[in-house]
Amino acid sequence: MDFSEFIADRLSETSSIAGRNFGKVSWSLKNDYNQVLTETDQEIGQFIIQKIKQTYPDHSIIDEEAGIIKHHGDEVCGTL
């Protein structure tokens, strides 16, 4: 699967998660009160990480919340 197809498919799936949670704001603050992290942010982030691992198992992942998920391959994927 090429990257553009992967991204288009994930955007469609994550928009469903966002739509399902629209209006249900449940959030947690990090140490910085200017940073808000919602449960929907976390759910979407974990969903994307799972899909990257399934589709590109040799890629490392850089995620804003999870940090660096290192694999032995040379490829790197970034999440939202």
Secondary structure, DSSP 8 states (H G I E B T S, - for coil): --HHHHHHHHHHHHHHHHHHHTT---EEE-SSTT-EEEHHHHHHHHHHHHHHHHH-TT-EEEETTTEEE--SSS-EEE--
